[in-house]
Amino acid sequence: MCEKTNQQAETTDAPETIEPIELIPAPEVAENQPLMQTLLKQFSEEFIVDVQPLVDPVSGIVELLASASDELAAGILLPDLRDLLHDITVLTEKVAQQQAYVLIFGPLKSGKSTFMNAICSSYVSEVTSLPAYPCVVNVSHDTETSCTVKRYDGSCETHDKQCDVVHDVIKQAHSELMGTIRRIEDDGEDFDPVIHMPNAIREIDVHLPTGDLAESGAVLVDTPGLYSRMKFGYDRLTRDFRDAAACAIFIVKTDNLFLEQVFDEFQELLDLFSRVFLIVNLDSTKKDLDPSGQLVPSLEHDDPGRIIEAFTDLSMSGPLKTAAETGRLGIYPVDLLGSASARIRSANGDQSDQDTHGSERFDTLLTDLTDYLNSSEYLRAFLNDSLRRTGSILDELGELARHNAVSQLASEADALRQERQETLARRETALKLDAIDWKQQFQPLLDFLLTQAQQQAQEIRRTTGQALKGAAKTWLESNKSLANLCDKVIAPLLTTCRTQFLHFLQSEMTQQLPGMQETSIAVSPEICSNAAAIDIDLGALARAAMENAAATSGSTPIKAKLNADQIPVRRGFWDWLLMRSQATVRKRMFGPSEAPSLPVTAVMKAKRIVQAGREAIDNVTAEQFKVLMNTDSTGLPTELVGNFVAKFSGPMKDAISACQQAATEKLAELDTRLADVQNILAGFTTLGEHVDKTAAAVEGMKDRFGFEDITLSPANDQVDVDIEADDQNDEDVDGCYSSDATEAIDDTTDETTDETTDQDIETIQTDDEEGYLYG
């Protein structure tokens, strides 16, 4: 087909006159090496050396932003950077590979796959006719079959010798894509896969043995069918290739040739590509009815030229006529189905029943396409468009490197450093609190309570001592047992005394707890301030600990110990007569000493318990009360504070530990984010330097390879390049037609070309809504 060449970028307006390129001698060119290939090789080598180093800094920033926090302001640049990374990667790969990319466009069911079968001389439709999905499919030669699926986020997956797996992959991806598109459109937004679905499929590379492509090195690019209901980002889909593609091929069936709607977007192709090949797909098997009622071969079989003449004279728009007249548009009537069949059978060694006339038309198309791909016109367009596209990418990268979001990164770094210092201080404060010995810390509180307890004990002794004497007197006047005096009178009085004492201590202690007053005996202002700095509420912890401590302090039961042996009793006549001892008399009166539960009447008590006995009861009771008060005045404060410290220090330690852990985790997060921001800032700085360096190199390449200043250096003086020859489309050959045809069209032609109605347009659109994007 063509020598191994490269791609071209956006199309410039076609010049009215193209001057021959001046030739000057050049050293060290291999014998018989094509001049174009020499210049292309030189350009490709310089381009890769100067431009490819730009890939790494862009890739590095993309990776950093992809893994950075979503809160990062520069994250809004990620979709554009991914897009530009893809663009620069594709562009450098195409220049390095020096391949000619041929884009194939056309309405649905126009014959694109059939054309690919024909041009490859093999049946590749089964591979290229993938399930409906709006992405481009690249077909190139390789010794082994493989399919690589590339996505907008830069990821890819390759299926070696298992291209049927790709059908299942795309089928699932198609369902996910449709659901996402509907959701985004329901929200009133325009769907953009780079933003809304980065894992959407962007491109599919198909490698397989493809006949003619094996020698040419060309890559066929099958684009989504026009009029697709999922035609989002169509500009992005073809941008990669229009900036490095050789030319465009537009395929249309004769039935649709005269529909204006088919060519509504054709102007876009003329704007994007310097050369467009319009293939009119003939159906040589079609029959027409003659005046005698016989079915005869249609005009598509006998004289397809008349159909083309009718199109150029009656239906071709002004821009198409201009393009045809300037040589930018060639029209080729070809029976693609017949040509594909003949070429595949010929490649398989079957030469029978060949349609020579149809094969000549297809050969003419291939010859013109090959000539263009090997022409100086294509080379010049490729060099300039590649440099222009590189300049456009550099401009966009430069704008991103100077974006406000990048400027905000410095502020974000300062804020992160400040937050890191605050977190470090928070952790240091927690460490200080964790080092406190809370038992020692609350020792002043204990000392205070002991002093208060001694003072309160004197008042309690006075009031409770009088109550105890009154209780003994009341008992002597009752008929109750000695055990009742101990258990029901003295013990409850002592318990009440302790309870009152404990309440007093709790009240005094509570007033000294953190949070109850500005200054506290228990905790210094510094500790209070440190605790508040790490959001620990000392007052709440102290109140909770106080409630638990009060509930468990002073809970030991009090038992009154009034032994009958301690009470003198008077012996009566019979006691003396029978020689009963005092112990016997007391036992008969009160019961066993371990359980003096016998009721004793008031008369008996008055008769037996004399003044000495009453004094003994008061003295024993007073002594027990004295011991209790001595014990409680020191024991209760100590127990209360001890229980409080235990109930306070545990939760306090837990709160401090939680603060330390949170601070440690926060520091790790901040360190990661700060490192990301610093790395991204450094990455953008490096990117800016690479952009400036690459821009300077590209300017130098423009001087050497630019449109105005190109000078070729032939190996010998006999080489001459005249690119005007590529613009000659005036030969009225059977395979290619220009706009010069002016022959009249008879009624039969009109009947043939006007059969398509508005209903056909609706059919095209309806079929497209079903999602069949490949013709």
C-alpha positions in Angstrom: 0.0 0.0 0.0 2.4 2.8 1.2 5.9 3.1 2.5 6.1 3.1 6.3 5.3 6.8 7.1 3.8 8.7 9.9 0.7 10.7 10.9 -0.5 14.2 10.4 -2.3 16.7 12.7 -5.0 19.3 12.1 -5.5 20.3 8.4 -4.5 23.7 7.1 -6.5 25.4 4.5 -5.6 24.0 1.1 -3.2 26.4 -0.8 -4.2 27.6 -4.2 -0.7 26.8 -5.6 1.8 24.5 -4.1 5.4 25.4 -4.9 8.0 22.6 -5.4 10.4 22.1 -2.5 14.0 23.3 -3.0 16.4 20.4 -3.0 20.0 20.7 -1.7 22.6 18.0 -1.2 22.7 16.0 2.0 25.4 13.7 3.3 25.2 10.1 4.4 21.9 9.0 2.8 21.8 5.3 2.0 21.7 4.3 -1.6 18.1 3.9 -3.0 16.6 5.2 0.2 13.5 7.3 -0.5 14.1 11.0 0.1 10.8 11.3 2.1 11.8 8.5 4.4 15.2 10.2 4.9 13.6 13.4 6.1 10.9 11.6 8.0 13.5 9.5 9.9 15.5 12.6 10.7 12.4 14.4 11.9 11.3 11.4 14.0 14.6 11.0 15.7 14.8 14.7 16.7 11.1 14.7 17.7 11.6 11.8 20.0 14.7 13.2 21.6 13.1 16.6 22.1 9.5 15.8 22.9 9.4 12.3 24.5 11.1 13.4 27.8 8.0 15.5 28.4 6.0 12.2 29.0 7.7 11.4 32.4 7.0 14.6 34.3 3.3 14.6 33.1 2.9 11.0 34.0 4.5 11.6 37.4 2.0 14.5 38.2 -0.9 12.4 37.0 0.1 9.5 39.3 0.6 11.9 42.3 -2.7 13.7 41.7 -4.5 10.3 41.3 -3.3 9.1 44.6 -3.6 12.4 46.5 -6.4 13.5 48.7 -9.6 14.5 47.0 -9.5 17.8 49.0 -6.4 18.9 47.1 -7.2 22.0 45.0 -5.0 20.8 42.2 -7.1 17.7 41.8 -9.3 19.6 39.4 -6.4 19.5 36.9 -6.2 15.7 36.8 -8.7 15.1 34.0 -7.0 17.6 31.7 -3.5 16.2 32.6 -4.7 12.7 31.9 -6.0 13.8 28.6 -2.8 15.6 27.7 -0.7 12.7 28.9 -2.7 10.5 26.5 -2.2 13.0 23.7 1.5 13.4 24.1 2.0 9.7 24.5 0.0 8.8 21.4 1.7 11.5 19.4 5.2 10.5 20.3 4.4 6.8 19.7 3.0 7.6 16.3 6.0 9.6 15.3 8.4 7.0 16.7 6.6 4.2 14.8 6.4 6.2 11.6 3.1 4.7 10.7 0.5 6.2 8.4 -2.9 6.4 10.1 -6.0 6.3 7.9 -9.3 7.2 9.5 -12.4 5.6 8.2 -15.7 7.4 8.6 -19.2 6.8 7.4 -22.9 6.3 8.3 -24.0 3.1 9.9 -24.1 0.1 7.6 -22.2 2.0 4.9 -19.5 -0.7 4.3 -16.7 0.3 6.6 -16.0 -3.2 7.8 -16.2 -4.5 4.2 -13.6 -1.9 3.1 -11.3 -3.0 5.9 -11.7 -6.6 4.7 -10.9 -5.5 1.2 -7.9 -3.4 2.0 -6.4 -6.0 4.3 -7.2 -8.8 1.9 -8.4 -10.9 4.8 -11.5 -11.3 6.9 -11.1 -8.9 9.8 -14.7 -7.8 10.3 -15.3 -10.4 13.0 -12.6 -8.7 15.0 -13.4 -5.1 14.2 -17.2 -5.4 14.4 -17.2 -5.1 18.2 -20.3 -4.6 20.3 -21.8 -1.1 20.2 -19.4 1.3 22.0 -18.3 4.8 21.1 -14.6 4.3 20.8 -12.1 4.1 17.9 -10.6 0.8 16.8 -7.1 0.6 15.3 -6.2 -2.3 13.1 -2.6 -2.9 12.2 -0.5 -5.9 11.0 1.2 -8.3 13.4 2.2 -11.9 13.2 0.0 -12.8 16.2 -3.6 -11.7 16.9 -4.2 -9.6 20.0 -6.5 -6.9 21.3 -5.6 -4.1 23.7 -8.3 -2.1 25.5 -7.3 1.4 26.6 -9.3 3.5 29.0 -9.5 7.3 29.7 -7.7 6.9 33.1 -4.6 5.6 31.2 -5.1 1.9 32.2 -5.1 -0.8 29.5 -5.5 -4.6 29.2 -4.3 -6.9 26.5 -5.9 -10.1 25.4 -3.5 -12.2 23.3 -5.2 -14.5 20.8 -8.5 -14.0 22.7 -10.1 -11.1 20.9 -13.5 -12.7 21.5 -13.0 -11.9 25.2 -13.1 -8.2 24.2 -16.6 -8.6 23.0 -17.7 -9.6 26.6 -15.6 -6.8 28.1 -17.2 -4.2 25.9 -20.7 -5.6 26.4 -20.4 -5.1 30.1 -18.7 -1.7 29.6 -21.5 -0.6 27.3 -24.1 -1.3 30.0 -22.2 0.6 32.6 -21.6 3.5 30.2 -25.3 3.8 29.3 -26.3 3.9 33.0 -23.7 6.6 33.8 -24.8 8.7 30.8 -28.4 8.6 31.8 -27.6 9.5 35.4 -25.4 12.4 34.4 -27.9 13.7 31.9 -30.7 13.4 34.4 -28.6 15.7 36.6 -28.6 18.3 33.8 -24.9 17.9 33.0 -23.1 17.1 29.7 -21.5 13.7 29.9 -17.7 13.8 29.7 -16.0 10.4 30.2 -12.7 12.0 31.4 -14.6 13.5 34.4 -17.6 11.3 34.9 -16.3 7.9 34.0 -12.5 7.7 33.7 -12.6 3.9 33.3 -14.7 4.2 30.1 -13.0 2.6 27.0 -11.2 5.2 24.9 -9.5 3.1 22.2 -9.1 -0.5 21.1 -5.9 -1.7 19.3 -6.3 -4.8 17.2 -3.2 -6.5 15.8 -3.5 -9.4 13.4 -2.1 -10.7 10.1 -3.6 -8.3 7.5 -2.1 -8.9 4.1 -1.2 -5.6 2.5 -0.8 -3.8 5.8 2.1 -6.1 6.6 4.3 -4.3 4.0 2.8 -0.8 4.3 2.9 -0.3 8.0 -0.3 1.7 7.8 -2.9 1.6 10.6 -6.6 1.6 9.8 -8.7 3.6 12.3 -12.3 2.6 12.4 -14.4 5.4 14.0 -17.8 5.2 15.6 -20.7 5.4 13.2 -22.0 8.9 12.6 -25.4 9.9 14.0 -24.7 7.9 17.2 -26.9 8.7 20.1 -23.9 8.3 22.3 -21.8 10.7 20.3 -20.2 12.3 23.3 -16.7 13.8 23.0 -16.5 12.9 19.3 -13.9 15.6 18.9 -11.8 13.9 21.6 -12.3 10.4 20.0 -10.7 11.5 16.7 -8.3 14.2 18.0 -5.5 11.7 18.7 -5.5 10.7 15.1 -6.5 13.8 13.2 -3.4 15.4 14.6 -1.3 12.6 13.3 -3.4 10.8 10.7 -2.5 10.6 7.0 -6.0 11.2 5.6 -9.7 10.4 6.0 -11.8 8.0 4.1 -15.6 8.6 4.0 -17.7 5.6 2.8 -21.4 6.1 1.7 -23.7 3.8 -0.1 -25.3 5.0 -3.4 -28.7 4.8 -1.7 -27.6 7.5 0.7 -25.4 9.5 -1.6 -28.0 12.1 -2.4 -29.2 12.7 1.2 -28.0 16.0 2.4 -28.1 14.8 6.0 -25.3 12.3 5.3 -22.9 15.1 4.4 -24.0 17.5 7.2 -20.8 16.8 9.1 -18.6 16.2 6.1 -17.3 19.8 6.4 -15.6 18.7 9.6 -13.6 16.2 7.8 -12.5 18.8 5.3 -11.5 21.1 8.2 -9.5 18.3 9.9 -7.8 16.5 7.0 -5.8 17.8 4.1 -7.0 14.9 1.9 -10.3 13.1 2.0 -11.2 10.0 -0.1 -14.9 9.7 -0.7 -15.8 6.1 -1.5 -19.2 5.5 -3.0 -20.0 1.9 -2.2 -21.7 0.3 -5.2 -24.1 -2.6 -5.3 -23.2 -4.3 -8.6 -25.9 -7.0 -8.0 -28.7 -4.4 -8.0 -31.3 -4.8 -10.8 -33.5 -2.1 -12.6 -36.7 -2.5 -14.6 -36.4 -1.7 -18.3 -39.3 -0.5 -20.5 -40.0 -4.0 -21.6 -40.5 -5.2 -18.0 -37.2 -7.1 -17.9 -34.8 -6.9 -15.0 -31.5 -5.6 -16.2 -28.3 -4.7 -14.4 -28.6 -1.3 -12.7 -26.7 1.8 -13.4 -24.3 0.9 -10.5 -23.1 -2.0 -12.5 -23.1 -0.7 -16.1 -22.2 3.0 -15.7 -21.5 4.1 -12.1 -19.8 7.2 -13.5 -23.2 8.7 -14.3 -24.2 8.4 -10.6 -21.1 10.3 -9.6 -21.7 12.9 -12.3 -25.3 13.4 -11.0 -23.9 13.8 -7.5 -21.2 16.3 -8.4 -23.6 18.4 -10.6 -26.8 18.2 -8.6 -26.1 17.4 -5.0 -22.5 18.3 -4.1 -22.3 21.3 -1.8 -20.0 24.3 -2.4 -17.3 23.2 0.1 -17.2 19.7 -1.4 -16.9 21.2 -4.9 -14.1 23.4 -3.8 -12.3 20.5 -2.1 -12.6 18.4 -5.2 -11.4 21.2 -7.5 -8.3 21.8 -5.3 -7.5 18.1 -5.1 -8.3 17.7 -1.5 -11.3 15.4 -2.2 -11.3 12.4 -4.5 -14.5 10.4 -5.3 -14.2 6.7 -6.0 -17.1 4.4 -7.0 -16.2 1.0 -5.8 -18.1 -2.2 -5.2 -16.6 -2.9 -1.8 -18.3 -6.2 -1.3 -17.1 -7.5 -4.6 -13.6 -6.1 -4.2 -13.3 -7.6 -0.7 -14.4 -11.0 -2.0 -12.0 -10.9 -4.9 -9.0 -9.8 -2.9 -9.6 -12.3 -0.2 -10.0 -15.1 -2.7 -7.0 -13.9 -4.6 -4.9 -13.9 -1.4 -6.1 -17.5 -0.9 -5.0 -18.5 -4.4 -8.5 -18.4 -6.0 -8.3 -16.5 -9.3 -11.6 -17.7 -10.8 -14.5 -15.4 -11.8 -12.7 -12.2 -11.0 -14.5 -8.9 -11.8 -11.6 -7.1 -13.5 -13.4 -3.9 -13.9 -14.4 -3.7 -10.2 -10.9 -4.7 -9.2 -9.4 -1.8 -11.3 -11.6 0.7 -9.4 -10.4 -0.6 -6.1 -6.8 -0.7 -7.3 -7.1 2.9 -8.5 -8.3 3.9 -5.0 -5.3 2.1 -3.4 -2.9 3.6 -5.9 -4.1 7.2 -5.2 -4.1 6.5 -1.5 -0.6 5.1 -1.7 0.7 8.0 -3.8 -0.6 10.5 -1.3 0.9 8.7 1.6 4.2 8.7 -0.2 3.9 12.3 -1.4 5.8 15.3 -0.3 2.5 17.0 0.3 1.6 14.4 3.0 5.1 14.6 4.4 4.9 18.4 4.7 1.5 18.2 6.2 2.7 15.5 8.6 5.7 17.5 9.8 3.9 20.8 10.3 0.8 19.3 11.9 2.9 17.2 14.3 4.8 20.3 15.4 1.6 22.3 15.5 -0.1 19.7 17.7 3.0 19.6 19.9 2.8 23.3 20.3 -0.8 23.1 21.2 -0.1 20.5 23.9 2.8 22.5 25.2 0.5 25.6 25.5 -2.1 23.6 27.4 0.5 22.1 29.7 2.0 25.5 30.3 -1.4 26.9 31.3 -1.9 24.0 33.7 1.5 24.5 35.2 0.6 28.2 35.8 -3.0 27.4 36.9 -4.4 29.1 40.0 -4.9 25.6 41.6 -1.1 25.2 41.4 -0.6 28.5 43.1 -2.9 27.4 45.8 -0.7 24.4 46.5 1.9 26.6 48.2 -0.8 28.0 50.5 -2.0 24.4 51.1 1.5 23.4 52.0 1.8 26.3 54.5 -1.6 25.3 56.0 -0.5 21.7 56.3 2.7 22.7 58.0 0.8 24.8 60.5 -1.7 22.0 61.2 1.2 19.6 61.6 2.8 21.9 64.2 -0.5 22.1 66.1 -0.9 18.4 66.0 2.7 17.9 67.3 2.0 20.3 70.1 -1.3 18.4 70.8 0.6 15.1 71.1 3.3 16.7 73.3 0.6 18.0 75.6 -1.0 14.6 75.8 2.4 13.1 76.7 2.8 15.7 79.5 -0.6 14.7 80.9 0.2 11.0 80.5 3.3 11.5 82.7 1.3 12.8 85.7 1.1 10.6 88.8 -2.5 11.3 89.7 -2.2 9.8 93.2 0.5 12.3 93.9 -1.4 15.0 92.1 -4.4 14.6 94.4 -2.4 14.4 97.6 -3.1 18.1 98.5 -6.8 17.3 98.1 -6.4 14.5 100.6 -4.5 16.7 103.0 -7.3 19.3 102.8 -10.0 16.7 103.4 -8.1 15.3 106.4 -8.0 18.8 108.0 -11.6 19.4 107.2 -12.5 15.9 108.7 -10.8 16.7 112.0 -12.7 19.9 112.4 -16.0 18.3 111.4 -15.3 15.3 113.7 -15.5 17.6 116.8 -19.0 18.8 115.9 -20.2 15.3 115.1 -18.8 13.9 118.4 -20.9 16.5 120.3 -24.1 16.0 118.5 -23.9 12.2 118.1 -22.6 11.7 121.7 -25.7 13.4 123.1 -27.9 11.3 120.7 -26.2 8.1 122.0 -26.9 9.0 125.7 -30.5 9.7 124.9 -30.8 6.4 123.0 -29.4 4.4 126.1 -31.9 6.2 128.4 -34.7 5.4 126.1 -33.7 1.7 126.0 -33.6 1.5 129.8 -37.2 2.6 129.9 -38.3 0.0 127.3 -38.8 -3.7 127.4 -36.3 -4.4 124.6 -33.3 -6.7 124.6 -29.7 -5.7 124.8 -29.2 -6.9 121.3 -31.9 -4.5 120.2 -30.0 -1.7 121.8 -26.9 -2.6 119.8 -28.4 -3.5 116.4 -31.4 -1.2 116.2 -30.4 1.8 118.2 -26.6 2.3 118.5 -25.5 0.8 115.1 -28.0 2.9 113.1 -26.9 6.1 115.0 -23.3 5.4 114.2 -24.2 4.6 110.5 -26.1 7.8 110.3 -23.1 9.6 111.8 -20.8 8.1 109.2 -23.2 8.9 106.3 -23.4 12.5 107.4 -19.6 12.6 107.8 -19.2 11.1 104.3 -21.6 13.6 102.7 -19.6 16.4 104.3 -16.4 15.1 102.9 -18.0 14.6 99.4 -19.3 18.2 99.5 -15.9 19.6 100.5 -14.1 17.5 97.9 -16.5 18.3 95.1 -15.9 22.0 95.6 -12.2 21.4 95.0 -12.6 19.4 91.8 -11.6 20.7 88.3 -14.3 22.8 86.7 -16.0 23.7 90.0 -14.1 26.9 90.5 -11.3 28.9 88.8 -8.6 27.6 91.2 -8.6 24.1 92.5 -6.5 22.4 95.2 -6.7 19.2 93.2 -5.5 20.3 89.8 -3.2 23.2 88.8 -4.3 25.8 86.2 -1.6 24.4 83.9 -3.0 20.9 83.9 -6.5 22.3 83.3 -5.2 24.4 80.4 -3.3 21.4 78.9 -6.4 19.2 79.2 -8.6 21.8 77.5 -6.0 22.1 74.7 -6.5 18.5 73.7 -10.3 18.6 74.2 -10.4 16.6 77.5 -13.1 17.8 79.9 -11.5 17.4 83.3 -14.7 18.6 85.0 -16.8 16.0 83.4 -14.3 13.2 84.1 -14.0 14.4 87.8 -17.7 14.5 88.3 -18.2 11.1 86.9 -15.3 9.7 89.1 -16.8 11.5 92.1 -20.2 9.8 91.7 -18.5 6.4 91.4 -16.2 7.0 94.4 -19.0 8.2 96.6 -21.1 5.1 95.8 -18.3 2.8 96.9 -16.8 4.7 99.9 -17.8 4.2 103.5 -19.9 1.1 102.6 -18.5 -1.2 105.4 -21.3 -2.0 107.8 -21.0 -0.7 111.4 -21.7 -3.1 114.3 -22.2 -1.9 117.8 -20.3 -4.1 120.4 -22.0 -3.8 123.8 -21.1 -7.0 125.7 -23.4 -7.9 128.7 -20.2 -8.7 130.7 -19.4 -5.0 130.6 -22.6 -4.1 132.4 -22.7 -4.5 136.2 -26.0 -5.9 137.5 -27.5 -6.1 141.0 -28.1 -9.7 142.5 -31.3 -10.3 144.3 -32.1 -12.4 147.5 -32.4 -15.7 145.7 -29.3 -14.9 143.7 -27.4 -14.6 146.9 -29.1 -17.5 148.5 -28.4 -19.7 145.6 -25.0 -18.3 145.2 -25.5 -17.1 141.6 -22.6 -15.1 140.1 -23.0 -11.9 138.2 -22.3 -13.7 135.0 -25.1 -16.1 135.7 -27.4 -13.3 136.6 -26.5 -11.4 133.4 -27.1 -14.5 131.3 -30.5 -15.2 132.9 -31.3 -11.5 132.3 -29.9 -10.7 128.8 -29.3 -14.1 127.4 -26.0 -15.6 126.1 -23.3 -13.0 125.7 -22.9 -13.8 122.0 -26.6 -13.3 121.5 -28.2 -11.1 124.3 -31.6 -11.2 122.7 -33.8 -11.8 125.8 -36.4 -9.1 126.3 -35.8 -7.2 129.5 -38.6 -5.2 131.1 -38.2 -1.7 132.2 -38.9 -2.8 135.8 -36.3 -5.4 135.6 -33.8 -2.9 134.1 -34.6 -0.4 136.8 -34.2 -3.1 139.5 -31.1 -4.8 138.2 -29.2 -2.1 136.3 -28.0 0.4 138.8 -26.2 3.7 138.2 -22.9 1.9 137.6 -24.5 -0.2 134.9 -25.9 2.8 133.2 -22.6 4.5 133.3 -21.0 1.4 131.8 -23.4 1.4 128.9 -22.7 5.1 128.2 -18.9 4.6 128.5 -18.8 1.6 126.2 -21.0 3.3 123.6 -18.9 6.5 123.8 -15.7 4.6 123.4 -17.0 2.8 120.3 -18.1 6.1 118.9 -14.7 7.6 119.7 -12.9 4.8 117.9 -15.2 5.1 114.9 -14.7 8.8 114.6 -11.0 8.5 114.9 -11.0 5.8 112.2 -13.4 7.6 109.9 -11.8 11.0 110.2 -8.7 9.6 108.5 -10.1 6.5 106.8 -13.0 8.1 105.0 -11.0 10.9 103.3 -8.3 8.5 102.4 -10.8 5.9 101.0 -12.8 8.6 99.2 -9.8 10.2 97.5 -8.3 6.8 96.7 -11.5 5.6 95.1 -11.8 8.9 93.2 -8.2 8.7 91.9 -8.9 5.1 90.7 -12.1 6.1 89.0 -10.6 9.3 87.5 -7.1 8.1 86.3 -8.5 5.2 84.2 -10.8 7.3 82.0 -8.2 10.0 82.0 -5.5 7.7 80.7 -7.9 6.3 78.1 -8.7 9.9 76.9 -5.0 10.8 76.8 -4.2 7.6 74.9 -7.0 8.2 72.4 -5.7 11.7 71.9 -2.1 10.4 71.3 -3.3 7.8 68.9 -5.4 10.4 67.0 -2.5 12.8 66.9 -0.2 10.1 65.6 -2.6 9.1 62.9 -3.2 12.7 62.0 0.5 13.4 61.8 0.9 10.4 59.4 -1.9 11.7 57.3 -0.5 15.2 57.3 3.0 14.0 56.5 1.5 12.1 53.5 -0.6 15.0 52.3 2.3 17.4 52.8 4.7 15.1 50.9 2.1 14.8 48.1 1.7 18.6 47.9 5.4 19.2 48.0 6.0 16.5 45.4 3.2 17.9 43.2 4.6 21.4 43.5 8.0 20.1 42.6 6.4 18.1 39.7 4.7 21.2 38.3 8.0 23.1 38.6 9.8 20.4 36.7 6.9 20.2 34.2 7.2 24.0 33.6 11.0 23.6 33.0 10.4 20.7 30.6 7.7 22.7 28.8 10.0 25.6 28.3 12.8 23.4 27.2 10.6 21.4 24.8 9.0 24.6 23.4 12.5 26.0 22.6 13.4 22.7 20.9 10.1 22.7 18.9 10.8 26.2 17.8 14.2 25.0 16.5 12.5 22.1 14.7 10.0 24.5 13.1 12.9 26.4 11.7 14.4 23.3 10.3 11.2 21.4 9.2 8.6 24.2 9.0 6.3 24.8 6.1 8.1 27.7 4.7 11.7 26.7 5.3 11.7 23.0 4.5 14.7 22.0 2.3 15.2 18.4 1.3 18.7 16.9 1.0 18.7 14.2 -1.7 21.3 11.6 -2.0 21.8 12.5 -5.6 20.9 15.4 -7.8 18.5 13.4 -10.0 15.8 13.4 -7.3 13.0 15.9 -8.0 9.8 16.4 -6.0 6.9 18.2 -7.5 3.9 18.1 -5.1 1.7 19.7 -7.7 1.5 16.3 -9.3 -0.4 15.0 -6.3 -3.1 17.6 -7.0 -4.0 16.4 -10.5 -7.4 14.9 -10.3 -8.5 15.8 -13.8 -8.0 12.4 -15.3 -11.6 11.1 -15.9 -10.7 7.5 -15.1 -13.3 5.0 -14.2 -12.1 4.7 -10.6 -11.8 8.4 -9.5 -14.0 11.4 -10.4 -13.5 15.1 -9.9 -16.0 17.9 -10.2 -15.3 18.4 -13.9 -17.9 15.9 -15.1 -20.8 17.7 -16.8 -22.6 15.1 -18.9 -26.4 15.2 -18.8 -28.3 12.8 -16.7 -31.3 11.0 -18.1 -34.5 10.0 -16.4 -33.1 6.6 -15.6 -30.4 8.1 -13.5 -32.9 10.2 -11.7 -35.0 7.2 -10.9 -31.9 5.4 -9.6 -30.6 8.2 -7.4 -33.9 9.5 -6.1 -35.2 6.3 -4.6 -34.1 7.2 -1.1 -36.7 9.1 0.8 -37.0 10.8 4.1 -38.2 7.5 5.5 -34.6 6.2 4.8 -33.2 8.9 7.0 -35.5 7.9 9.8 -34.4 4.3 9.3 -30.8 5.3 9.7 -31.4 7.3 12.8 -33.6 4.6 14.3 -31.0 1.9 13.7 -28.4 4.2 15.3 -30.6 4.6 18.4 -30.3 0.9 18.9 -26.6 1.5 19.5 -25.1 -0.3 16.5 -22.1 2.0 16.0 -20.1 0.0 13.5 -21.1 -0.3 9.8 
